[in-house]
Structure formats: structure tokens, C-alpha cells
Amino acid sequence: MTESPTARDREDYEVDEYRSYLMGQKIILKNPTNTFIGLSLAGLFTLGLAGCAAAPVGDSAAEPTVISSSETEVEIGCSMASPGDYGDVIPLEDVIDEYGTYCHVTIDPDSDALVYDASKVDLESLAEFGFTEKQAEMAQQNAVRFVVEEALDSPMLDSKDPEAVSTWAQTNESLFSGDWDVAATTGIVYTGTLPVLIRDGSPRAAETTTAVEKVYAVEHTTRPGAGVVVVQTNSIAKFRMSDEMAIEFSLFDDATATRESVLAQNPSLNDGIENVLAVDVTYKLGFNSLGQISGVSFVYQTAPKIVNNS
């Protein structure tokens, strides 16, 4: 994956600065025939880098935060009846909202993304800022679980409720360092551009894959001596849309289009077969020594990437 030339390397990753990049490639595939039905680049994704003060190195005032689904009882309707094959994720729980029922997912415990691989870890930078490999491993697990459960599958994903962001922030505030106003953070999860996805009791994404690319530590930009562990992941989520919602999304993406022009260009949007919107994203999540998120950025793939969904 090639990042934007303005995307920063780890040497100047700043967790206290907010920036945005307007970029992104969205690809719609027909399922299961994989016919490319086309989409312009008019849609804009926000890349946010937002953060707050990380806990000082060696801070042991509170127990580390570990994002875990192990204590969550899995709902039968979502997983046990027909688990399916959803890539690196497995069903977690049924969610009922104003649009119907969908299956919220979590990371598969057998996924390679949870496996600590020292070859992907900058041990020198960890030592420089006083982090242990155990803390790096905890950050990796927290990052992977957050990306899968929240960044790409939160209640905000396709919600049109103006209060969805603040509601989600209140529910998940314990995952973030205490002086970060999560509700005011743009782009902490994927939201705002998708139409209402298919609600049939299955996951909203036909498949989600994720991989850890690297783990390293950097100094906090405003607190000398404090550091953050940055976990960089790459994920592909293939969101499921009905024909009607795919048309709506195409109209949202291109202000000059009409329903008639969209159907003329893509007649398969009238065949009743569900469609897949493939989103390729690289996340960088910064964690303090307590395992709380202290910064986040994400970059969407700029080059076309057609994902096989047969």
C-alpha cells in the first residue's frame, strides 16, 4: 500500500496534532459475480490525527486497559446458528437498531493479527521510551480489536443519527486517555459516508481482513519523557449494500449523477443481487503505558484495489 506523500513517517508522528487529508478510493463490486460497477473519486474520507497527553513512562497509577471480548456472552442468533466465514473476524453479538438487526463482529482469536511478531517491532524505540515488549503486545491486541470492533464496525458506521458520535464516545471513553475529548474527534471510526447497509442478522461486512504492519514508540510531542506505542495496521472491509443503497451511495458520491444515469451506467444495480463496497485502510493507533488510545490516524488507499468476493 502506498500512502499519501504528505503522510508522515514514524519519526514525526505527532499524537497531539489534528490534521486531515482528503483522499480515498471506493470500489463497488457485484456479489457474487465481481462485476466492477464503477465509482468516481468524488467522495472524501477524513484522515484524522488526534490525540492527547499520554501517561508518563512508568506510570502505574491505574491498571492497564485491555480491550477484550472474552467476558462478552456471544448471542446465538449471530454466531452459533451459522457462523460463516468473515475473514479475520468472527460474530460477537446481535445488534438491533432502527434499521433492523446485524451481527457485530470481533477479531478471530486465531487471526495472525493477534500474534506478536518481534520482527515487526522496533525494539530500540520501545527501549528508548521505557516500554516493554509486554506493553507493545498489549497495544497490538488493543489496536487490532479496536479496529475490528469499533473503527470498522461501530454503531456509527452507517447511522444517520446526529447524536451517534456523542453516544458512542460516552460508551467507549474508557478506551481513551482521560484528557482526550473523544466526542470532538473527527474520524476516530469509519462513519459519515456509507448508506444504510444490509440488515439481515449477518455482519454488515461480507469479509474483514486485518494485519499488523509495524509497532514502534515515539516521544509525546508536548510532554518530554513520555512516550506512546504506535501500532500500524492495514485492513480491508467489504461492506454489503442493496441495489437501492448502492444507487444512493453513487448519487452521494457524484453530485452531477441522477438515478437514471447511474442505472444506465450500471444496469446490474437493478438485479436484486447484493453489492460490496471495498474499503482499504491503514490505521495508526497510539497507546500510552496504560494501554489507552492517545492518538489515531488513518489513510485510505488511493490506488484502485479490487477485492475478490466470490
QUICORCOR-V670714 format. One record per backbone hydrogen bond with DSSP energy under -0.5 kcal/mol. CO is the residue of the C=O (numbers start at 0). NH is the residue of the N-H. If there is no record, write none. Layout:
co->CO nh->NH
co->CO nh->NH
This chain:
co->0 nh->2
co->1 nh->301
co->3 nh->6
co->8 nh->11
co->9 nh->12
co->11 nh->13
co->12 nh->14
co->13 nh->16
co->16 nh->18
co->18 nh->48
co->20 nh->22
co->20 nh->46
co->22 nh->44
co->26 nh->277
co->27 nh->36
co->27 nh->37
co->28 nh->275
co->29 nh->33
co->34 nh->29
co->34 nh->36
co->44 nh->22
co->44 nh->46
co->45 nh->47
co->47 nh->49
co->49 nh->295
co->55 nh->58
co->63 nh->65
co->64 nh->66
co->65 nh->67
co->68 nh->71
co->70 nh->72
co->74 nh->78
co->74 nh->79
co->75 nh->80
co->83 nh->85
co->85 nh->88
co->85 nh->207
co->87 nh->107
co->88 nh->85
co->89 nh->105
co->91 nh->74
co->92 nh->103
co->94 nh->96
co->94 nh->101
co->96 nh->99
co->99 nh->96
co->100 nh->200
co->101 nh->94
co->101 nh->103
co->103 nh->91
co->103 nh->92
co->105 nh->89
co->107 nh->110
co->110 nh->113
co->111 nh->114
co->113 nh->115
co->115 nh->117
co->116 nh->119
co->117 nh->120
co->119 nh->214
co->120 nh->122
co->121 nh->125
co->122 nh->126
co->123 nh->127
co->124 nh->128
co->125 nh->130
co->126 nh->129
co->131 nh->135
co->132 nh->136
co->133 nh->137
co->134 nh->138
co->135 nh->139
co->136 nh->140
co->137 nh->141
co->138 nh->142
co->139 nh->143
co->140 nh->144
co->141 nh->145
co->142 nh->146
co->143 nh->147
co->144 nh->148
co->145 nh->149
co->145 nh->150
co->146 nh->151
co->149 nh->153
co->150 nh->189
co->153 nh->156
co->155 nh->158
co->155 nh->191
co->156 nh->193
co->160 nh->163
co->162 nh->166
co->163 nh->167
co->164 nh->168
co->165 nh->169
co->166 nh->170
co->167 nh->171
co->168 nh->172
co->169 nh->172
co->171 nh->174
co->172 nh->175
co->174 nh->292
co->176 nh->179
co->178 nh->180
co->179 nh->181
co->180 nh->183
co->181 nh->184
co->183 nh->185
co->184 nh->187
co->188 nh->190
co->197 nh->199
co->201 nh->102
co->203 nh->239
co->206 nh->237
co->207 nh->87
co->208 nh->235
co->210 nh->212
co->210 nh->233
co->213 nh->231
co->214 nh->121
co->215 nh->229
co->217 nh->227
co->222 nh->225
co->224 nh->56
co->225 nh->219
co->227 nh->217
co->227 nh->229
co->228 nh->230
co->228 nh->286
co->229 nh->215
co->229 nh->231
co->230 nh->232
co->230 nh->284
co->231 nh->212
co->231 nh->213
co->232 nh->282
co->233 nh->210
co->234 nh->280
co->235 nh->208
co->236 nh->238
co->236 nh->278
co->237 nh->205
co->237 nh->206
co->238 nh->276
co->239 nh->197
co->240 nh->274
co->241 nh->245
co->242 nh->246
co->243 nh->247
co->244 nh->248
co->245 nh->249
co->246 nh->250
co->247 nh->251
co->248 nh->252
co->249 nh->253
co->253 nh->256
co->257 nh->261
co->258 nh->262
co->259 nh->263
co->260 nh->264
co->261 nh->265
co->265 nh->268
co->266 nh->269
co->267 nh->270
co->273 nh->30
co->274 nh->240
co->275 nh->28
co->275 nh->277
co->276 nh->238
co->276 nh->278
co->277 nh->26
co->278 nh->236
co->278 nh->280
co->279 nh->300
co->280 nh->234
co->280 nh->282
co->281 nh->298
co->282 nh->232
co->283 nh->296
co->284 nh->230
co->285 nh->293
co->285 nh->294
co->286 nh->228
co->287 nh->290
co->289 nh->64
co->291 nh->287
co->292 nh->176
co->293 nh->51
co->294 nh->285
co->295 nh->49
co->296 nh->283
co->298 nh->281
co->300 nh->24
